[in-house]
Amino acid sequence: MNFTEKEIVNCALISLKHLRIMAAYATEEAGTEELYKKENALFEKLSTLQRDAYDFMVKEGWTKVSAQTAQAIEKSAKKLRKEVDELA
């Protein structure tokens, strides 16, 4: 199976997101200051790589970014609040 460059970068972005989350957990739970510093450095590096992959996708036109109106943001916030309330 052949993958397009877009599919490969998208998979890399998803993987970087997961790795970043795991690094955040490891940083939060580090038992020593030395381990905390190492994990935090890894977290920062993964954050940068994730942003670079995202920026690359935007530059290539694979991901569209547009500003939202205050009304659209409020509508999304209300929807999210409703969903959270339904979980409770």
Helices and strands as residue ranges (DSSP letters): H 5-28, H 33-59, H 70-87
